[in-house]
Amino acid sequence: MLNSQINELMQTQQVQEALDILQEEAAEVIQAVSKIRRFGWDNYHPSTPEQHNLEHLEEELGDMQAMIEILMELGIVSWGNVTVAKRAKIEKLKKWSNIFKNPDQSA
């Protein structure tokens, strides 16, 4: 796709709305993580006792994932580029974080 076509597409109301909703979903994921860190994964908000914080996080991640897939369907982001970025992030985390280390291993 040419740069002019991309710029034109990015200005459409449809794409702007999708980006706005993606931004909102990202913020809701952040808030759900904050609730887990502050109150625990098995705690819940008094107004929704049937949904624990972990379940709420799963819901918000699903909402965010839906928006990512919508952006792919609209041709705004490429599945291939997102996959490459995801794999690169995993490799970086394997090198620089403790996420993939066995808890019994010493640092």
N, C-alpha and C positions, 0 to 999 in steps of 0.2 A: 504494500500500500504506500502511496506517495505521501510525503510530509503534508502536502496541502489537504489530502483526503483525511489524514489523521487529525489535523487541526480542525477541519470542518466537523468531523465526527465528535471530537472532544467537546465541541460547543453545543451539541444538541441537548435539549431538555432531558431526554432519556438518559444520556450518559451522565449529565450533571446530577440527576436524581440518583442514579446508581452509585456514583461516587459519594454523594451525601449520605446515603444509607450505609455504605461500606464504612464510612468514617464513624457513624453512630454505632454500628455493630462493633467496631474495634474498641471504642470507648466502653461499651457494655462488657466486652471481654475483660478489659482492664479492671472494671468495677467488680466483676465476678471473682477475679483472682484476688483482689484486695479483700473481699469478704471472706474468702477461704483463709487467707493469711491472717486476718484479724480474729476470726471467730471459729475457724475450723471447717473442714470439709463436710462434716455431718451436721452442722448447725443449719438453721433456716431462718428466714425472715418471718416474724409473727403473722404477717398477712398471707403467707403461703407456706403453712406448716407441712404441706404434702410434698414440698420440693426442697430437698437439701441443697446446700451451697454447691456441692459437686455436680448435682443434676442441673443446677442453674448454669454452671460453667459449660456443661455439655450442650445445653440449649443455645447459649450465646455463641459457642464455637460453631455449631451447626448453622446458625444464622449468618455468621461471618463467612463460612465456607460457601454458603448459598450465594452470597454477594460476589465472591471471587469467581465462582462458576458463571454467574450472570455476566460479569465483565469479560470473561472468556467468550461466552456466546455472542456478546455484542461486538467482539473483535477488538476490544480495547487492550486487553492483555493476552499474551500468547501462552497457551498451555505448555508449550515446549520451553519457553523462557522461564516460566514460573517453576517448572520441574527442575531445570538446571539450577536455578537459584536455591531451591529447596535442598537439592543434593549437596550443593556447595556449603550451605549453612550446616547441614548435618556433619560434613567432613570437618568444618571449622570447629564445631562443638566437640567432636571427638578429640580434637587436638587441644583445645583451649578450655574446656569445661570439665566438670566432674560427672556430668549427666550419664555418660556411658561407662564409667568406671565401676567395677565391682566394689561394693561397700567394704569388702574385706581387704581390698588392696590398699597399701599405703601410698601416699602421694609421691 
